[in-house]
Amino acid sequence: MWKELPVTELYGAVSDINEFLRGLNELTRLESVAERAVWLTRNYQNLLNVTKSLFSKLLKVFGRS
């Protein structure tokens, strides 16, 4: 399965995971609920796009198996 995966797709998935984890790390460092709410409002669309991209790539990988 992984041998047939183009390297560019693998790098793209790793990049998406890194971006998602950076956002999650930033969110969890905020101390107040109000700060988290503001952060989520600002970053929701980006996180949604990253997760959609990641799941699309994972579906391609596991859809081939």
Secondary structure as UniProt FT lines:
FT   HELIX           2..4
FT   HELIX           7..29
FT   HELIX           33..63
//
